[in-house]
Amino acid sequence: MLVYPLFIGTWELILIIVVIVLIFGGKKIPELMKGVGKGVKSFKEGMNEVDEQVNQTDASKPAPKSDETPKAE
């Protein structure tokens, strides 16, 4: 029998939702999701800042002349 450890079926998903509701309560779930959303947004902003810094650093380096081969740093 082949088992897929990351496969979540309908009953497993329902069980997970019920456990979350029992642990956090119905009123806390929107606050929890809001916190998760803020965390994801902050992570994406951080990744964008890193990408901008990398692109800015690459743009500030002079391009190698055509007869020179670029050297690995």
PyMOL CGO cylinders between C-alpha atoms (Angstrom):
from pymol import cmd
from pymol.cgo import CYLINDER

trace = [
    CYLINDER, 0.00, 0.00, 0.00, 1.38, 3.39, -1.03, 0.3, 1, 1, 1, 1, 1, 1,
    CYLINDER, 1.38, 3.39, -1.03, 0.90, 6.17, 1.53, 0.3, 1, 1, 1, 1, 1, 1,
    CYLINDER, 0.90, 6.17, 1.53, 1.06, 9.86, 0.71, 0.3, 1, 1, 1, 1, 1, 1,
    CYLINDER, 1.06, 9.86, 0.71, 2.00, 11.64, 3.95, 0.3, 1, 1, 1, 1, 1, 1,
    CYLINDER, 2.00, 11.64, 3.95, 1.02, 15.12, 2.72, 0.3, 1, 1, 1, 1, 1, 1,
    CYLINDER, 1.02, 15.12, 2.72, -2.35, 14.10, 1.27, 0.3, 1, 1, 1, 1, 1, 1,
    CYLINDER, -2.35, 14.10, 1.27, -5.19, 15.51, 3.35, 0.3, 1, 1, 1, 1, 1, 1,
    CYLINDER, -5.19, 15.51, 3.35, -8.62, 14.08, 2.64, 0.3, 1, 1, 1, 1, 1, 1,
    CYLINDER, -8.62, 14.08, 2.64, -12.02, 15.59, 3.37, 0.3, 1, 1, 1, 1, 1, 1,
    CYLINDER, -12.02, 15.59, 3.37, -12.44, 13.91, 6.76, 0.3, 1, 1, 1, 1, 1, 1,
    CYLINDER, -12.44, 13.91, 6.76, -8.96, 14.88, 7.89, 0.3, 1, 1, 1, 1, 1, 1,
    CYLINDER, -8.96, 14.88, 7.89, -9.60, 18.50, 6.90, 0.3, 1, 1, 1, 1, 1, 1,
    CYLINDER, -9.60, 18.50, 6.90, -12.89, 18.54, 8.79, 0.3, 1, 1, 1, 1, 1, 1,
    CYLINDER, -12.89, 18.54, 8.79, -11.18, 17.07, 11.84, 0.3, 1, 1, 1, 1, 1, 1,
    CYLINDER, -11.18, 17.07, 11.84, -8.43, 19.71, 11.71, 0.3, 1, 1, 1, 1, 1, 1,
    CYLINDER, -8.43, 19.71, 11.71, -11.02, 22.51, 11.47, 0.3, 1, 1, 1, 1, 1, 1,
    CYLINDER, -11.02, 22.51, 11.47, -13.00, 21.10, 14.42, 0.3, 1, 1, 1, 1, 1, 1,
    CYLINDER, -13.00, 21.10, 14.42, -9.86, 20.84, 16.55, 0.3, 1, 1, 1, 1, 1, 1,
    CYLINDER, -9.86, 20.84, 16.55, -8.88, 24.44, 15.70, 0.3, 1, 1, 1, 1, 1, 1,
    CYLINDER, -8.88, 24.44, 15.70, -12.37, 25.68, 16.62, 0.3, 1, 1, 1, 1, 1, 1,
    CYLINDER, -12.37, 25.68, 16.62, -12.25, 23.74, 19.91, 0.3, 1, 1, 1, 1, 1, 1,
    CYLINDER, -12.25, 23.74, 19.91, -8.79, 25.03, 20.82, 0.3, 1, 1, 1, 1, 1, 1,
    CYLINDER, -8.79, 25.03, 20.82, -9.14, 28.68, 19.85, 0.3, 1, 1, 1, 1, 1, 1,
    CYLINDER, -9.14, 28.68, 19.85, -12.89, 29.20, 19.96, 0.3, 1, 1, 1, 1, 1, 1,
    CYLINDER, -12.89, 29.20, 19.96, -15.04, 30.76, 17.27, 0.3, 1, 1, 1, 1, 1, 1,
    CYLINDER, -15.04, 30.76, 17.27, -14.28, 34.32, 18.31, 0.3, 1, 1, 1, 1, 1, 1,
    CYLINDER, -14.28, 34.32, 18.31, -10.49, 33.94, 18.28, 0.3, 1, 1, 1, 1, 1, 1,
    CYLINDER, -10.49, 33.94, 18.28, -10.20, 32.48, 14.78, 0.3, 1, 1, 1, 1, 1, 1,
    CYLINDER, -10.20, 32.48, 14.78, -10.61, 35.81, 12.90, 0.3, 1, 1, 1, 1, 1, 1,
    CYLINDER, -10.61, 35.81, 12.90, -7.93, 37.35, 15.12, 0.3, 1, 1, 1, 1, 1, 1,
    CYLINDER, -7.93, 37.35, 15.12, -5.67, 34.37, 14.49, 0.3, 1, 1, 1, 1, 1, 1,
    CYLINDER, -5.67, 34.37, 14.49, -6.14, 34.61, 10.71, 0.3, 1, 1, 1, 1, 1, 1,
    CYLINDER, -6.14, 34.61, 10.71, -5.49, 38.35, 10.85, 0.3, 1, 1, 1, 1, 1, 1,
    CYLINDER, -5.49, 38.35, 10.85, -2.20, 37.69, 12.63, 0.3, 1, 1, 1, 1, 1, 1,
    CYLINDER, -2.20, 37.69, 12.63, -1.23, 35.04, 10.07, 0.3, 1, 1, 1, 1, 1, 1,
    CYLINDER, -1.23, 35.04, 10.07, -2.06, 37.47, 7.25, 0.3, 1, 1, 1, 1, 1, 1,
    CYLINDER, -2.06, 37.47, 7.25, 0.09, 40.19, 8.79, 0.3, 1, 1, 1, 1, 1, 1,
    CYLINDER, 0.09, 40.19, 8.79, 2.95, 37.72, 9.16, 0.3, 1, 1, 1, 1, 1, 1,
    CYLINDER, 2.95, 37.72, 9.16, 2.73, 36.65, 5.52, 0.3, 1, 1, 1, 1, 1, 1,
    CYLINDER, 2.73, 36.65, 5.52, 2.56, 40.29, 4.39, 0.3, 1, 1, 1, 1, 1, 1,
    CYLINDER, 2.56, 40.29, 4.39, 5.61, 41.17, 6.48, 0.3, 1, 1, 1, 1, 1, 1,
    CYLINDER, 5.61, 41.17, 6.48, 7.52, 38.19, 5.07, 0.3, 1, 1, 1, 1, 1, 1,
    CYLINDER, 7.52, 38.19, 5.07, 6.70, 39.21, 1.48, 0.3, 1, 1, 1, 1, 1, 1,
    CYLINDER, 6.70, 39.21, 1.48, 7.77, 42.81, 2.15, 0.3, 1, 1, 1, 1, 1, 1,
    CYLINDER, 7.77, 42.81, 2.15, 11.06, 41.56, 3.57, 0.3, 1, 1, 1, 1, 1, 1,
    CYLINDER, 11.06, 41.56, 3.57, 11.66, 39.37, 0.52, 0.3, 1, 1, 1, 1, 1, 1,
    CYLINDER, 11.66, 39.37, 0.52, 10.92, 42.31, -1.79, 0.3, 1, 1, 1, 1, 1, 1,
    CYLINDER, 10.92, 42.31, -1.79, 13.41, 44.48, 0.12, 0.3, 1, 1, 1, 1, 1, 1,
    CYLINDER, 13.41, 44.48, 0.12, 16.10, 41.81, -0.25, 0.3, 1, 1, 1, 1, 1, 1,
    CYLINDER, 16.10, 41.81, -0.25, 15.39, 41.51, -3.98, 0.3, 1, 1, 1, 1, 1, 1,
    CYLINDER, 15.39, 41.51, -3.98, 15.61, 45.30, -4.38, 0.3, 1, 1, 1, 1, 1, 1,
    CYLINDER, 15.61, 45.30, -4.38, 18.94, 45.39, -2.54, 0.3, 1, 1, 1, 1, 1, 1,
    CYLINDER, 18.94, 45.39, -2.54, 20.34, 42.58, -4.66, 0.3, 1, 1, 1, 1, 1, 1,
    CYLINDER, 20.34, 42.58, -4.66, 19.18, 44.25, -7.87, 0.3, 1, 1, 1, 1, 1, 1,
    CYLINDER, 19.18, 44.25, -7.87, 20.54, 47.60, -6.72, 0.3, 1, 1, 1, 1, 1, 1,
    CYLINDER, 20.54, 47.60, -6.72, 23.92, 46.04, -5.93, 0.3, 1, 1, 1, 1, 1, 1,
    CYLINDER, 23.92, 46.04, -5.93, 24.03, 44.29, -9.32, 0.3, 1, 1, 1, 1, 1, 1,
    CYLINDER, 24.03, 44.29, -9.32, 23.14, 47.53, -11.11, 0.3, 1, 1, 1, 1, 1, 1,
    CYLINDER, 23.14, 47.53, -11.11, 25.89, 49.47, -9.35, 0.3, 1, 1, 1, 1, 1, 1,
    CYLINDER, 25.89, 49.47, -9.35, 28.62, 47.07, -10.54, 0.3, 1, 1, 1, 1, 1, 1,
    CYLINDER, 28.62, 47.07, -10.54, 30.17, 48.08, -13.85, 0.3, 1, 1, 1, 1, 1, 1,
    CYLINDER, 30.17, 48.08, -13.85, 29.51, 45.74, -16.74, 0.3, 1, 1, 1, 1, 1, 1,
    CYLINDER, 29.51, 45.74, -16.74, 32.57, 43.74, -17.86, 0.3, 1, 1, 1, 1, 1, 1,
    CYLINDER, 32.57, 43.74, -17.86, 34.16, 44.72, -21.15, 0.3, 1, 1, 1, 1, 1, 1,
    CYLINDER, 34.16, 44.72, -21.15, 33.43, 42.44, -24.08, 0.3, 1, 1, 1, 1, 1, 1,
    CYLINDER, 33.43, 42.44, -24.08, 37.03, 41.15, -24.30, 0.3, 1, 1, 1, 1, 1, 1,
    CYLINDER, 37.03, 41.15, -24.30, 37.14, 40.29, -20.58, 0.3, 1, 1, 1, 1, 1, 1,
    CYLINDER, 37.14, 40.29, -20.58, 35.58, 37.18, -19.15, 0.3, 1, 1, 1, 1, 1, 1,
    CYLINDER, 35.58, 37.18, -19.15, 33.68, 37.69, -15.89, 0.3, 1, 1, 1, 1, 1, 1,
    CYLINDER, 33.68, 37.69, -15.89, 35.37, 36.15, -12.87, 0.3, 1, 1, 1, 1, 1, 1,
    CYLINDER, 35.37, 36.15, -12.87, 33.48, 34.29, -10.18, 0.3, 1, 1, 1, 1, 1, 1,
    CYLINDER, 33.48, 34.29, -10.18, 33.63, 36.05, -6.83, 0.3, 1, 1, 1, 1, 1, 1,
]
cmd.load_cgo(trace, "trace")
